[in-house]
Amino acid sequence: MTFDFERESNRMFWIVKGHLIPKAWKAEDIVSMYNSYFKRMWGNHECCYREEGFDEAYAKRKEEDANIRD
């Protein structure tokens, strides 16, 4: 899974659920979720209002992941 797709999948999940994708999810589950949520969000002009806090939460997760690898 590319960095861009991982980030966009988490963003889509955040818009719908209000939190990041659980770490235990498999790649195929993330792709399936993304495709489903993409269809759901298509044409939804209000979804940008639900993005608040995503950038901070995603940056924190990436920082935590980097610390685990070190």
mmCIF file of the N, C-alpha and C atoms, coordinates in Angstrom:
data_MODEL
# 
_entry.id   MODEL 
# 
loop_
_atom_site.group_PDB 
_atom_site.id 
_atom_site.type_symbol 
_atom_site.label_atom_id 
_atom_site.label_alt_id 
_atom_site.label_comp_id 
_atom_site.label_asym_id 
_atom_site.label_entity_id 
_atom_site.label_seq_id 
_atom_site.pdbx_PDB_ins_code 
_atom_site.Cartn_x 
_atom_site.Cartn_y 
_atom_site.Cartn_z 
_atom_site.occupancy 
_atom_site.B_iso_or_equiv 
_atom_site.pdbx_formal_charge 
_atom_site.auth_seq_id 
_atom_site.auth_comp_id 
_atom_site.auth_asym_id 
_atom_site.auth_atom_id 
_atom_site.pdbx_PDB_model_num 
ATOM 1   N N  . MET A 1 1  ? 0.860   -1.165 0.000  1.00 0.00 ? 1  MET A N  1 
ATOM 2   C CA . MET A 1 1  ? 0.000   0.000  0.000  1.00 0.00 ? 1  MET A CA 1 
ATOM 3   C C  . MET A 1 1  ? 0.910   1.233  0.000  1.00 0.00 ? 1  MET A C  1 
ATOM 4   N N  . THR A 1 2  ? 0.645   2.150  -0.894 1.00 0.00 ? 2  THR A N  1 
ATOM 5   C CA . THR A 1 2  ? 1.466   3.358  -0.972 1.00 0.00 ? 2  THR A CA 1 
ATOM 6   C C  . THR A 1 2  ? 1.119   4.318  0.160  1.00 0.00 ? 2  THR A C  1 
ATOM 7   N N  . PHE A 1 3  ? 2.054   5.205  0.443  1.00 0.00 ? 3  PHE A N  1 
ATOM 8   C CA . PHE A 1 3  ? 1.830   6.212  1.492  1.00 0.00 ? 3  PHE A CA 1 
ATOM 9   C C  . PHE A 1 3  ? 0.610   7.063  1.165  1.00 0.00 ? 3  PHE A C  1 
ATOM 10  N N  . ASP A 1 4  ? 0.489   7.482  -0.100 1.00 0.00 ? 4  ASP A N  1 
ATOM 11  C CA . ASP A 1 4  ? -0.635  8.337  -0.491 1.00 0.00 ? 4  ASP A CA 1 
ATOM 12  C C  . ASP A 1 4  ? -1.975  7.624  -0.310 1.00 0.00 ? 4  ASP A C  1 
ATOM 13  N N  . PHE A 1 5  ? -2.035  6.342  -0.697 1.00 0.00 ? 5  PHE A N  1 
ATOM 14  C CA . PHE A 1 5  ? -3.290  5.609  -0.548 1.00 0.00 ? 5  PHE A CA 1 
ATOM 15  C C  . PHE A 1 5  ? -3.609  5.371  0.930  1.00 0.00 ? 5  PHE A C  1 
ATOM 16  N N  . GLU A 1 6  ? -2.587  5.057  1.716  1.00 0.00 ? 6  GLU A N  1 
ATOM 17  C CA . GLU A 1 6  ? -2.810  4.859  3.147  1.00 0.00 ? 6  GLU A CA 1 
ATOM 18  C C  . GLU A 1 6  ? -3.367  6.126  3.793  1.00 0.00 ? 6  GLU A C  1 
ATOM 19  N N  . ARG A 1 7  ? -2.779  7.262  3.441  1.00 0.00 ? 7  ARG A N  1 
ATOM 20  C CA . ARG A 1 7  ? -3.234  8.533  4.009  1.00 0.00 ? 7  ARG A CA 1 
ATOM 21  C C  . ARG A 1 7  ? -4.670  8.846  3.562  1.00 0.00 ? 7  ARG A C  1 
ATOM 22  N N  . GLU A 1 8  ? -4.939  8.677  2.282  1.00 0.00 ? 8  GLU A N  1 
ATOM 23  C CA . GLU A 1 8  ? -6.273  8.980  1.760  1.00 0.00 ? 8  GLU A CA 1 
ATOM 24  C C  . GLU A 1 8  ? -7.319  8.032  2.337  1.00 0.00 ? 8  GLU A C  1 
ATOM 25  N N  . SER A 1 9  ? -6.964  6.777  2.529  1.00 0.00 ? 9  SER A N  1 
ATOM 26  C CA . SER A 1 9  ? -7.890  5.816  3.139  1.00 0.00 ? 9  SER A CA 1 
ATOM 27  C C  . SER A 1 9  ? -8.209  6.216  4.569  1.00 0.00 ? 9  SER A C  1 
ATOM 28  N N  . ASN A 1 10 ? -7.191  6.631  5.306  1.00 0.00 ? 10 ASN A N  1 
ATOM 29  C CA . ASN A 1 10 ? -7.416  7.088  6.675  1.00 0.00 ? 10 ASN A CA 1 
ATOM 30  C C  . ASN A 1 10 ? -8.253  8.355  6.700  1.00 0.00 ? 10 ASN A C  1 
ATOM 31  N N  . ARG A 1 11 ? -8.020  9.238  5.753  1.00 0.00 ? 11 ARG A N  1 
ATOM 32  C CA . ARG A 1 11 ? -8.812  10.475 5.675  1.00 0.00 ? 11 ARG A CA 1 
ATOM 33  C C  . ARG A 1 11 ? -10.282 10.148 5.419  1.00 0.00 ? 11 ARG A C  1 
ATOM 34  N N  . MET A 1 12 ? -10.535 9.237  4.503  1.00 0.00 ? 12 MET A N  1 
ATOM 35  C CA . MET A 1 12 ? -11.912 8.848  4.182  1.00 0.00 ? 12 MET A CA 1 
ATOM 36  C C  . MET A 1 12 ? -12.578 8.204  5.402  1.00 0.00 ? 12 MET A C  1 
ATOM 37  N N  . PHE A 1 13 ? -11.857 7.334  6.087  1.00 0.00 ? 13 PHE A N  1 
ATOM 38  C CA . PHE A 1 13 ? -12.392 6.684  7.280  1.00 0.00 ? 13 PHE A CA 1 
ATOM 39  C C  . PHE A 1 13 ? -12.683 7.718  8.365  1.00 0.00 ? 13 PHE A C  1 
ATOM 40  N N  . TRP A 1 14 ? -11.781 8.687  8.512  1.00 0.00 ? 14 TRP A N  1 
ATOM 41  C CA . TRP A 1 14 ? -11.946 9.763  9.505  1.00 0.00 ? 14 TRP A CA 1 
ATOM 42  C C  . TRP A 1 14 ? -13.226 10.566 9.226  1.00 0.00 ? 14 TRP A C  1 
ATOM 43  N N  . ILE A 1 15 ? -13.460 10.894 7.977  1.00 0.00 ? 15 ILE A N  1 
ATOM 44  C CA . ILE A 1 15 ? -14.644 11.678 7.596  1.00 0.00 ? 15 ILE A CA 1 
ATOM 45  C C  . ILE A 1 15 ? -15.929 10.937 7.993  1.00 0.00 ? 15 ILE A C  1 
ATOM 46  N N  . VAL A 1 16 ? -15.937 9.631  7.779  1.00 0.00 ? 16 VAL A N  1 
ATOM 47  C CA . VAL A 1 16 ? -17.141 8.851  8.052  1.00 0.00 ? 16 VAL A CA 1 
ATOM 48  C C  . VAL A 1 16 ? -17.255 8.447  9.524  1.00 0.00 ? 16 VAL A C  1 
ATOM 49  N N  . LYS A 1 17 ? -16.152 7.977  10.115 1.00 0.00 ? 17 LYS A N  1 
ATOM 50  C CA . LYS A 1 17 ? -16.200 7.408  11.462 1.00 0.00 ? 17 LYS A CA 1 
ATOM 51  C C  . LYS A 1 17 ? -15.668 8.323  12.564 1.00 0.00 ? 17 LYS A C  1 
ATOM 52  N N  . GLY A 1 18 ? -14.824 9.295  12.194 1.00 0.00 ? 18 GLY A N  1 
ATOM 53  C CA . GLY A 1 18 ? -14.306 10.207 13.209 1.00 0.00 ? 18 GLY A CA 1 
ATOM 54  C C  . GLY A 1 18 ? -13.035 9.746  13.899 1.00 0.00 ? 18 GLY A C  1 
ATOM 55  N N  . HIS A 1 19 ? -12.418 8.673  13.392 1.00 0.00 ? 19 HIS A N  1 
ATOM 56  C CA . HIS A 1 19 ? -11.132 8.207  13.916 1.00 0.00 ? 19 HIS A CA 1 
ATOM 57  C C  . HIS A 1 19 ? -10.380 7.486  12.807 1.00 0.00 ? 19 HIS A C  1 
ATOM 58  N N  . LEU A 1 20 ? -9.120  7.182  13.062 1.00 0.00 ? 20 LEU A N  1 
ATOM 59  C CA . LEU A 1 20 ? -8.289  6.529  12.056 1.00 0.00 ? 20 LEU A CA 1 
ATOM 60  C C  . LEU A 1 20 ? -8.619  5.046  11.947 1.00 0.00 ? 20 LEU A C  1 
ATOM 61  N N  . ILE A 1 21 ? -8.190  4.452  10.845 1.00 0.00 ? 21 ILE A N  1 
ATOM 62  C CA . ILE A 1 21 ? -8.385  3.019  10.621 1.00 0.00 ? 21 ILE A CA 1 
ATOM 63  C C  . ILE A 1 21 ? -7.633  2.247  11.702 1.00 0.00 ? 21 ILE A C  1 
ATOM 64  N N  . PRO A 1 22 ? -8.252  1.255  12.309 1.00 0.00 ? 22 PRO A N  1 
ATOM 65  C CA . PRO A 1 22 ? -7.539  0.442  13.299 1.00 0.00 ? 22 PRO A CA 1 
ATOM 66  C C  . PRO A 1 22 ? -6.300  -0.214 12.687 1.00 0.00 ? 22 PRO A C  1 
ATOM 67  N N  . LYS A 1 23 ? -5.234  -0.269 13.448 1.00 0.00 ? 23 LYS A N  1 
ATOM 68  C CA . LYS A 1 23 ? -3.970  -0.820 12.945 1.00 0.00 ? 23 LYS A CA 1 
ATOM 69  C C  . LYS A 1 23 ? -4.070  -2.291 12.572 1.00 0.00 ? 23 LYS A C  1 
ATOM 70  N N  . ALA A 1 24 ? -5.003  -3.005 13.142 1.00 0.00 ? 24 ALA A N  1 
ATOM 71  C CA . ALA A 1 24 ? -5.131  -4.445 12.911 1.00 0.00 ? 24 ALA A CA 1 
ATOM 72  C C  . ALA A 1 24 ? -5.764  -4.785 11.558 1.00 0.00 ? 24 ALA A C  1 
ATOM 73  N N  . TRP A 1 25 ? -6.299  -3.804 10.856 1.00 0.00 ? 25 TRP A N  1 
ATOM 74  C CA . TRP A 1 25 ? -6.960  -4.070 9.582  1.00 0.00 ? 25 TRP A CA 1 
ATOM 75  C C  . TRP A 1 25 ? -5.963  -4.562 8.535  1.00 0.00 ? 25 TRP A C  1 
ATOM 76  N N  . LYS A 1 26 ? -6.401  -5.485 7.709  1.00 0.00 ? 26 LYS A N  1 
ATOM 77  C CA . LYS A 1 26 ? -5.602  -5.995 6.598  1.00 0.00 ? 26 LYS A CA 1 
ATOM 78  C C  . LYS A 1 26 ? -5.749  -5.060 5.393  1.00 0.00 ? 26 LYS A C  1 
ATOM 79  N N  . ALA A 1 27 ? -4.769  -5.124 4.507  1.00 0.00 ? 27 ALA A N  1 
ATOM 80  C CA . ALA A 1 27 ? -4.757  -4.249 3.332  1.00 0.00 ? 27 ALA A CA 1 
ATOM 81  C C  . ALA A 1 27 ? -6.014  -4.423 2.473  1.00 0.00 ? 27 ALA A C  1 
ATOM 82  N N  . GLU A 1 28 ? -6.461  -5.663 2.281  1.00 0.00 ? 28 GLU A N  1 
ATOM 83  C CA . GLU A 1 28 ? -7.649  -5.892 1.442  1.00 0.00 ? 28 GLU A CA 1 
ATOM 84  C C  . GLU A 1 28 ? -8.907  -5.306 2.084  1.00 0.00 ? 28 GLU A C  1 
ATOM 85  N N  . ASP A 1 29 ? -8.972  -5.293 3.414  1.00 0.00 ? 29 ASP A N  1 
ATOM 86  C CA . ASP A 1 29 ? -10.115 -4.682 4.103  1.00 0.00 ? 29 ASP A CA 1 
ATOM 87  C C  . ASP A 1 29 ? -10.101 -3.161 3.928  1.00 0.00 ? 29 ASP A C  1 
ATOM 88  N N  . ILE A 1 30 ? -8.913  -2.585 3.950  1.00 0.00 ? 30 ILE A N  1 
ATOM 89  C CA . ILE A 1 30 ? -8.787  -1.138 3.768  1.00 0.00 ? 30 ILE A CA 1 
ATOM 90  C C  . ILE A 1 30 ? -9.202  -0.741 2.360  1.00 0.00 ? 30 ILE A C  1 
ATOM 91  N N  . VAL A 1 31 ? -8.775  -1.504 1.363  1.00 0.00 ? 31 VAL A N  1 
ATOM 92  C CA . VAL A 1 31 ? -9.149  -1.211 -0.028 1.00 0.00 ? 31 VAL A CA 1 
ATOM 93  C C  . VAL A 1 31 ? -10.658 -1.324 -0.201 1.00 0.00 ? 31 VAL A C  1 
ATOM 94  N N  . SER A 1 32 ? -11.248 -2.366 0.359  1.00 0.00 ? 32 SER A N  1 
ATOM 95  C CA . SER A 1 32 ? -12.694 -2.551 0.267  1.00 0.00 ? 32 SER A CA 1 
ATOM 96  C C  . SER A 1 32 ? -13.441 -1.398 0.935  1.00 0.00 ? 32 SER A C  1 
ATOM 97  N N  . MET A 1 33 ? -12.994 -1.013 2.126  1.00 0.00 ? 33 MET A N  1 
ATOM 98  C CA . MET A 1 33 ? -13.616 0.110  2.837  1.00 0.00 ? 33 MET A CA 1 
ATOM 99  C C  . MET A 1 33 ? -13.504 1.380  2.016  1.00 0.00 ? 33 MET A C  1 
ATOM 100 N N  . TYR A 1 34 ? -12.311 1.645  1.477  1.00 0.00 ? 34 TYR A N  1 
ATOM 101 C CA . TYR A 1 34 ? -12.099 2.864  0.704  1.00 0.00 ? 34 TYR A CA 1 
ATOM 102 C C  . TYR A 1 34 ? -13.043 2.925  -0.489 1.00 0.00 ? 34 TYR A C  1 
ATOM 103 N N  . ASN A 1 35 ? -13.149 1.834  -1.222 1.00 0.00 ? 35 ASN A N  1 
ATOM 104 C CA . ASN A 1 35 ? -14.031 1.814  -2.394 1.00 0.00 ? 35 ASN A CA 1 
ATOM 105 C C  . ASN A 1 35 ? -15.483 2.081  -2.001 1.00 0.00 ? 35 ASN A C  1 
ATOM 106 N N  . SER A 1 36 ? -15.924 1.482  -0.915 1.00 0.00 ? 36 SER A N  1 
ATOM 107 C CA . SER A 1 36 ? -17.288 1.675  -0.435 1.00 0.00 ? 36 SER A CA 1 
ATOM 108 C C  . SER A 1 36 ? -17.520 3.114  0.015  1.00 0.00 ? 36 SER A C  1 
ATOM 109 N N  . TYR A 1 37 ? -16.591 3.651  0.814  1.00 0.00 ? 37 TYR A N  1 
ATOM 110 C CA . TYR A 1 37 ? -16.752 5.007  1.321  1.00 0.00 ? 37 TYR A CA 1 
ATOM 111 C C  . TYR A 1 37 ? -16.602 6.045  0.221  1.00 0.00 ? 37 TYR A C  1 
ATOM 112 N N  . PHE A 1 38 ? -15.766 5.744  -0.783 1.00 0.00 ? 38 PHE A N  1 
ATOM 113 C CA . PHE A 1 38 ? -15.611 6.670  -1.900 1.00 0.00 ? 38 PHE A CA 1 
ATOM 114 C C  . PHE A 1 38 ? -16.950 6.854  -2.609 1.00 0.00 ? 38 PHE A C  1 
ATOM 115 N N  . LYS A 1 39 ? -17.629 5.755  -2.863 1.00 0.00 ? 39 LYS A N  1 
ATOM 116 C CA . LYS A 1 39 ? -18.955 5.826  -3.492 1.00 0.00 ? 39 LYS A CA 1 
ATOM 117 C C  . LYS A 1 39 ? -19.928 6.614  -2.616 1.00 0.00 ? 39 LYS A C  1 
ATOM 118 N N  . ARG A 1 40 ? -19.834 6.383  -1.320 1.00 0.00 ? 40 ARG A N  1 
ATOM 119 C CA . ARG A 1 40 ? -20.723 7.057  -0.365 1.00 0.00 ? 40 ARG A CA 1 
ATOM 120 C C  . ARG A 1 40 ? -20.474 8.565  -0.333 1.00 0.00 ? 40 ARG A C  1 
ATOM 121 N N  . MET A 1 41 ? -19.215 8.960  -0.437 1.00 0.00 ? 41 MET A N  1 
ATOM 122 C CA . MET A 1 41 ? -18.849 10.378 -0.334 1.00 0.00 ? 41 MET A CA 1 
ATOM 123 C C  . MET A 1 41 ? -18.926 11.137 -1.658 1.00 0.00 ? 41 MET A C  1 
ATOM 124 N N  . TRP A 1 42 ? -19.026 10.415 -2.772 1.00 0.00 ? 42 TRP A N  1 
ATOM 125 C CA . TRP A 1 42 ? -19.037 11.073 -4.073 1.00 0.00 ? 42 TRP A CA 1 
ATOM 126 C C  . TRP A 1 42 ? -20.173 12.096 -4.134 1.00 0.00 ? 42 TRP A C  1 
ATOM 127 N N  . GLY A 1 43 ? -19.826 13.309 -4.396 1.00 0.00 ? 43 GLY A N  1 
ATOM 128 C CA . GLY A 1 43 ? -20.820 14.370 -4.509 1.00 0.00 ? 43 GLY A CA 1 
ATOM 129 C C  . GLY A 1 43 ? -21.235 14.975 -3.175 1.00 0.00 ? 43 GLY A C  1 
ATOM 130 N N  . ASN A 1 44 ? -20.662 14.498 -2.083 1.00 0.00 ? 44 ASN A N  1 
ATOM 131 C CA . ASN A 1 44 ? -20.988 15.032 -0.767 1.00 0.00 ? 44 ASN A CA 1 
ATOM 132 C C  . ASN A 1 44 ? -20.119 16.267 -0.521 1.00 0.00 ? 44 ASN A C  1 
ATOM 133 N N  . HIS A 1 45 ? -20.677 17.422 -0.694 1.00 0.00 ? 45 HIS A N  1 
ATOM 134 C CA . HIS A 1 45 ? -19.915 18.666 -0.588 1.00 0.00 ? 45 HIS A CA 1 
ATOM 135 C C  . HIS A 1 45 ? -19.693 19.102 0.849  1.00 0.00 ? 45 HIS A C  1 
ATOM 136 N N  . GLU A 1 46 ? -20.270 18.402 1.789  1.00 0.00 ? 46 GLU A N  1 
ATOM 137 C CA . GLU A 1 46 ? -20.107 18.753 3.197  1.00 0.00 ? 46 GLU A CA 1 
ATOM 138 C C  . GLU A 1 46 ? -19.032 17.930 3.894  1.00 0.00 ? 46 GLU A C  1 
ATOM 139 N N  . CYS A 1 47 ? -18.457 16.951 3.222  1.00 0.00 ? 47 CYS A N  1 
ATOM 140 C CA . CYS A 1 47 ? -17.487 16.077 3.892  1.00 0.00 ? 47 CYS A CA 1 
ATOM 141 C C  . CYS A 1 47 ? -16.239 16.832 4.339  1.00 0.00 ? 47 CYS A C  1 
ATOM 142 N N  . CYS A 1 48 ? -15.911 17.942 3.688  1.00 0.00 ? 48 CYS A N  1 
ATOM 143 C CA . CYS A 1 48 ? -14.714 18.693 4.090  1.00 0.00 ? 48 CYS A CA 1 
ATOM 144 C C  . CYS A 1 48 ? -14.857 19.261 5.494  1.00 0.00 ? 48 CYS A C  1 
ATOM 145 N N  . TYR A 1 49 ? -16.064 19.429 5.985  1.00 0.00 ? 49 TYR A N  1 
ATOM 146 C CA . TYR A 1 49 ? -16.267 19.942 7.335  1.00 0.00 ? 49 TYR A CA 1 
ATOM 147 C C  . TYR A 1 49 ? -15.976 18.888 8.398  1.00 0.00 ? 49 TYR A C  1 
ATOM 148 N N  . ARG A 1 50 ? -15.891 17.634 7.992  1.00 0.00 ? 50 ARG A N  1 
ATOM 149 C CA . ARG A 1 50 ? -15.649 16.537 8.932  1.00 0.00 ? 50 ARG A CA 1 
ATOM 150 C C  . ARG A 1 50 ? -14.177 16.161 9.020  1.00 0.00 ? 50 ARG A C  1 
ATOM 151 N N  . GLU A 1 51 ? -13.321 16.902 8.322  1.00 0.00 ? 51 GLU A N  1 
ATOM 152 C CA . GLU A 1 51 ? -11.892 16.586 8.302  1.00 0.00 ? 51 GLU A CA 1 
ATOM 153 C C  . GLU A 1 51 ? -11.126 17.183 9.479  1.00 0.00 ? 51 GLU A C  1 
ATOM 154 N N  . GLU A 1 52 ? -11.757 18.008 10.265 1.00 0.00 ? 52 GLU A N  1 
ATOM 155 C CA . GLU A 1 52 ? -11.072 18.692 11.359 1.00 0.00 ? 52 GLU A CA 1 
ATOM 156 C C  . GLU A 1 52 ? -10.416 17.685 12.297 1.00 0.00 ? 52 GLU A C  1 
ATOM 157 N N  . GLY A 1 53 ? -9.138  17.888 12.553 1.00 0.00 ? 53 GLY A N  1 
ATOM 158 C CA . GLY A 1 53 ? -8.380  17.036 13.451 1.00 0.00 ? 53 GLY A CA 1 
ATOM 159 C C  . GLY A 1 53 ? -7.661  15.885 12.772 1.00 0.00 ? 53 GLY A C  1 
ATOM 160 N N  . PHE A 1 54 ? -7.994  15.626 11.500 1.00 0.00 ? 54 PHE A N  1 
ATOM 161 C CA . PHE A 1 54 ? -7.381  14.492 10.811 1.00 0.00 ? 54 PHE A CA 1 
ATOM 162 C C  . PHE A 1 54 ? -5.870  14.647 10.674 1.00 0.00 ? 54 PHE A C  1 
ATOM 163 N N  . ASP A 1 55 ? -5.404  15.782 10.192 1.00 0.00 ? 55 ASP A N  1 
ATOM 164 C CA . ASP A 1 55 ? -3.971  15.960 9.957  1.00 0.00 ? 55 ASP A CA 1 
ATOM 165 C C  . ASP A 1 55 ? -3.158  15.726 11.231 1.00 0.00 ? 55 ASP A C  1 
ATOM 166 N N  . GLU A 1 56 ? -3.643  16.229 12.337 1.00 0.00 ? 56 GLU A N  1 
ATOM 167 C CA . GLU A 1 56 ? -2.945  16.058 13.603 1.00 0.00 ? 56 GLU A CA 1 
ATOM 168 C C  . GLU A 1 56 ? -2.935  14.587 14.037 1.00 0.00 ? 56 GLU A C  1 
ATOM 169 N N  . ALA A 1 57 ? -4.072  13.928 13.929 1.00 0.00 ? 57 ALA A N  1 
ATOM 170 C CA . ALA A 1 57 ? -4.168  12.523 14.334 1.00 0.00 ? 57 ALA A CA 1 
ATOM 171 C C  . ALA A 1 57 ? -3.297  11.637 13.447 1.00 0.00 ? 57 ALA A C  1 
ATOM 172 N N  . TYR A 1 58 ? -3.282  11.919 12.156 1.00 0.00 ? 58 TYR A N  1 
ATOM 173 C CA . TYR A 1 58 ? -2.480  11.108 11.235 1.00 0.00 ? 58 TYR A CA 1 
ATOM 174 C C  . TYR A 1 58 ? -0.991  11.332 11.480 1.00 0.00 ? 58 TYR A C  1 
ATOM 175 N N  . ALA A 1 59 ? -0.593  12.564 11.709 1.00 0.00 ? 59 ALA A N  1 
ATOM 176 C CA . ALA A 1 59 ? 0.814   12.865 12.001 1.00 0.00 ? 59 ALA A CA 1 
ATOM 177 C C  . ALA A 1 59 ? 1.250   12.158 13.289 1.00 0.00 ? 59 ALA A C  1 
ATOM 178 N N  . LYS A 1 60 ? 0.388   12.142 14.282 1.00 0.00 ? 60 LYS A N  1 
ATOM 179 C CA . LYS A 1 60 ? 0.703   11.470 15.547 1.00 0.00 ? 60 LYS A CA 1 
ATOM 180 C C  . LYS A 1 60 ? 0.874   9.970  15.320 1.00 0.00 ? 60 LYS A C  1 
ATOM 181 N N  . ARG A 1 61 ? -0.002  9.367  14.524 1.00 0.00 ? 61 ARG A N  1 
ATOM 182 C CA . ARG A 1 61 ? 0.117   7.929  14.231 1.00 0.00 ? 61 ARG A CA 1 
ATOM 183 C C  . ARG A 1 61 ? 1.423   7.630  13.516 1.00 0.00 ? 61 ARG A C  1 
ATOM 184 N N  . LYS A 1 62 ? 1.781   8.448  12.532 1.00 0.00 ? 62 LYS A N  1 
ATOM 185 C CA . LYS A 1 62 ? 3.021   8.223  11.787 1.00 0.00 ? 62 LYS A CA 1 
ATOM 186 C C  . LYS A 1 62 ? 4.229   8.373  12.702 1.00 0.00 ? 62 LYS A C  1 
ATOM 187 N N  . GLU A 1 63 ? 4.166   9.306  13.619 1.00 0.00 ? 63 GLU A N  1 
ATOM 188 C CA . GLU A 1 63 ? 5.253   9.497  14.580 1.00 0.00 ? 63 GLU A CA 1 
ATOM 189 C C  . GLU A 1 63 ? 5.366   8.275  15.501 1.00 0.00 ? 63 GLU A C  1 
ATOM 190 N N  . GLU A 1 64 ? 4.229   7.776  15.961 1.00 0.00 ? 64 GLU A N  1 
ATOM 191 C CA . GLU A 1 64 ? 4.226   6.583  16.812 1.00 0.00 ? 64 GLU A CA 1 
ATOM 192 C C  . GLU A 1 64 ? 4.787   5.382  16.052 1.00 0.00 ? 64 GLU A C  1 
ATOM 193 N N  . ASP A 1 65 ? 4.399   5.230  14.797 1.00 0.00 ? 65 ASP A N  1 
ATOM 194 C CA . ASP A 1 65 ? 4.902   4.122  13.977 1.00 0.00 ? 65 ASP A CA 1 
ATOM 195 C C  . ASP A 1 65 ? 6.408   4.219  13.783 1.00 0.00 ? 65 ASP A C  1 
ATOM 196 N N  . ALA A 1 66 ? 6.907   5.416  13.582 1.00 0.00 ? 66 ALA A N  1 
ATOM 197 C CA . ALA A 1 66 ? 8.350   5.628  13.407 1.00 0.00 ? 66 ALA A CA 1 
ATOM 198 C C  . ALA A 1 66 ? 9.102   5.278  14.687 1.00 0.00 ? 66 ALA A C  1 
ATOM 199 N N  . ASN A 1 67 ? 8.540   5.601  15.823 1.00 0.00 ? 67 ASN A N  1 
ATOM 200 C CA . ASN A 1 67 ? 9.181   5.306  17.112 1.00 0.00 ? 67 ASN A CA 1 
ATOM 201 C C  . ASN A 1 67 ? 9.216   3.812  17.376 1.00 0.00 ? 67 ASN A C  1 
ATOM 202 N N  . ILE A 1 68 ? 8.209   3.096  16.918 1.00 0.00 ? 68 ILE A N  1 
ATOM 203 C CA . ILE A 1 68 ? 8.157   1.643  17.108 1.00 0.00 ? 68 ILE A CA 1 
ATOM 204 C C  . ILE A 1 68 ? 9.251   0.971  16.286 1.00 0.00 ? 68 ILE A C  1 
ATOM 205 N N  . ARG A 1 69 ? 9.489   1.481  15.072 1.00 0.00 ? 69 ARG A N  1 
ATOM 206 C CA . ARG A 1 69 ? 10.505  0.883  14.184 1.00 0.00 ? 69 ARG A CA 1 
ATOM 207 C C  . ARG A 1 69 ? 11.922  1.142  14.679 1.00 0.00 ? 69 ARG A C  1 
ATOM 208 N N  . ASP A 1 70 ? 12.128  2.207  15.445 1.00 0.00 ? 70 ASP A N  1 
ATOM 209 C CA . ASP A 1 70 ? 13.488  2.552  15.909 1.00 0.00 ? 70 ASP A CA 1 
ATOM 210 C C  . ASP A 1 70 ? 13.973  1.678  17.011 1.00 0.00 ? 70 ASP A C  1 
# 
